[in-house]
Amino acid sequence: MIALRGVTKRFGDNAVLRGVDLDVRPGEFLVVLGPSGAGKSTLLRCMNRLVQADGGTMTIAGLDARGAERATELRELRRRVAMVFQHHQVVPRLSVLKNVLSGRLGAMAVWRSVLQLFRASDIALAMACLDRVGLAHKAASRTDALSGGQMQRVGIARALAQQPQVILADEPVASLDPHTARQALGYLKQACRELGITVVCNLHQVDYAREFGDRIVGLSQGRVLFDRLPRELSEAELDALYAGSAAQAGLQLIAPVNAPANESANDPERIASMAASAPPATTAPTWRTA
């Protein structure tokens, strides 16, 4: 479903992504862990072409994401790949239902979207998505009357209304309390399981990653540090990820495919250099609709 090879991205002199390789299977819930500044948000934005990667290849939902240039190609990519943002990105003055219906715009003719002429099947789908996140009773309410957790659930319902093959969630529970955060992640995990949607979710919280992730990838300074099943993830690896102690923990970086043959990602001096410059520690489908 998702295959990234040697993905790089720079902003001026700052190398944010440094040869990222990643594979995600259909229907898998992948969590990306990492400290602030590790490149997690940039990675997701490159995958959805909100940002253009500088190098590497990206195949997502059967499309060449990096090579998409024409408007029709980008439109198709963003129809298949939905986003859930940290700060909801809802329109406060619109009703909950209309916010969710905006997820159908990519599948509509331009004139219909301009006039907001949604088909009955689109409205039924939007209501089904609201019901899936427990907000069908709020469909007619203004979105600015909702709590922060409810707004995030509207964002999830909007993403589901796209009928995507992939959902990219960029720290979707960073501003939520623990109970609401688990509820929101539970809705994403349920969609992953029941609808066969592939989810890539950026998180800071290790306990959530272990609870909801099928796999956990650690990203540090734009490189993949580890790729583990939740039960395999060790405290040494987490220390390396958040405290930059890769050399002390004896970990090996996963080499990008475009690394020169004479530059091993497992070289001790390279690992030590990376650890020394790491940031300080932080606290820690197939749809069946008409």
C-alpha positions, 0 to 999 in steps of 0.5 A: 500500500505504501512504499517509500525509498530514500525520501529526502527533504531539505528546507534551506540548509536544514536536512529534515528527511535523510533517506527514509525507507518505509513499507506499510501493508494494506489495513495496517496501523503504523505509528511513527514515534519521534521527538519534536523536529524529527521530521514526522510531520514533514514525512506525512506532508510529503506523502500527501504532496502538501510538500514536495520531497527533494529525492527518493520515490513514494508509491502510495495507494497505487500512485506515484506520489512524488511524480504526480505533477498534473492537477488531476494526478494530485486530485486523485492522490488526495482523494485516495489519501486523507489527512487528520490534523492536530488542530482539527482544521474544521470550519467553525461556522458550518454545521457538523454535517457540512464539515464532514461532507467536505470530505466528498468534494474530491469525488464531485464535479467542480460545479457541484462542489461550488454549489454544494449540491451533495447527492443523497448518497453523499449525505447518507455516507456522511451520516454513517461516518458521524455515526461511526465516531458517535456524533450522528446526533450532532449533525445539525449543530454548529461545529464551534459549539463542540468540544475539542475532542468532538471537533477531532472526531469530526475531522476523523469522520471527514477523512472517512467520508473521502472513502480513502485507502490511506489515512495520514494522522499528524499527532491527532491527539496531542491536545486531547485529554487521555480519555478523549485521546484513546477514544479518538485513536480507537475510532481510527483503529476501528476504521483500519480494522473494519474498512481495511484503511491503512493508517500512518499516525504520528504520535509522541505518546509511547503508551498510545503507540504500544496500545494502538499500533500494529508496528512502531517506527522510530524517526530521529533527525530524519532517519528511521532508527528502528522498526518494531512490533509493539511487544519488541520495542525496548527501553534502550531503543526509546532512550536512543530515540528521545535522549539521543543515546543510540551509540550507548544503547548499541543500536543500529540505524536502518540504512537508506537505500540510496546510501553510498556503498562505502558509508554504512549506516551501522558505522559506530562513528556515524551513530555516535555523531548522530547521538551527540547532535540529537535533541534533548529528551522530552517527557514522555479498503474496500468500502461497502457503501452505495 
